[in-house]
Amino acid sequence: TAQVDLDQVKYISGDCKIHLGGKGAGRDRSVGIEAMVNSAQKVYDKCEQEFKDCDAVFVTATGGGGTGSGGLPIGLEILMNFHKYVGAIIIL
């Protein structure tokens, strides 16, 4: 949810990133959940476009609260709609 966090990711091009809006979740899972729910269609469309030819997709998220841990379950559900193999890597 924080643009400043997205800007720190250097090895993924800008067109592959999705800003969910806001200025960050501040370790508040409910903010992360709300951001993902409000952006679910945008996330689905981007995932479908980027991962259509992949055999498996692994999602990496932080588990300390906020956007990563709040949005992860919703993100996984979105991916499981069109991928057979979906995995999660949680970083604490």
HUWO-V5434 format. One record per residue. N is the residue number from 0. D_FIRST is the distance of its C-alpha to the first C-alpha in Angstrom with 2 decimals. Layout:
N:D_FIRST
N:D_FIRST
//
This chain:
0:0.00
1:3.82
2:6.49
3:8.94
4:8.00
5:8.41
6:11.46
7:12.95
8:13.43
9:16.85
10:18.55
11:16.45
12:17.11
13:14.73
14:15.89
15:14.77
16:11.05
17:8.79
18:5.93
19:4.90
20:5.27
21:5.39
22:5.99
23:4.69
24:6.48
25:9.58
26:11.11
27:11.32
28:11.47
29:12.04
30:8.67
31:7.33
32:10.45
33:10.23
34:7.02
35:8.90
36:12.13
37:11.42
38:10.44
39:13.13
40:15.62
41:13.57
42:12.65
43:16.34
44:17.74
45:16.02
46:17.07
47:20.47
48:20.93
49:19.92
50:21.52
51:24.51
52:27.03
53:25.71
54:27.79
55:25.08
56:21.33
57:19.76
58:16.14
59:15.03
60:12.55
61:12.74
62:14.74
63:14.41
64:12.37
65:8.81
66:6.35
67:9.18
68:12.09
69:11.01
70:9.95
71:12.66
72:15.61
73:14.45
74:13.60
75:17.02
76:18.72
77:17.59
78:18.95
79:22.06
80:22.98
81:24.19
82:24.55
83:27.24
84:25.97
85:22.43
86:21.74
87:19.09
88:18.90
89:17.46
90:17.11
91:17.87
//
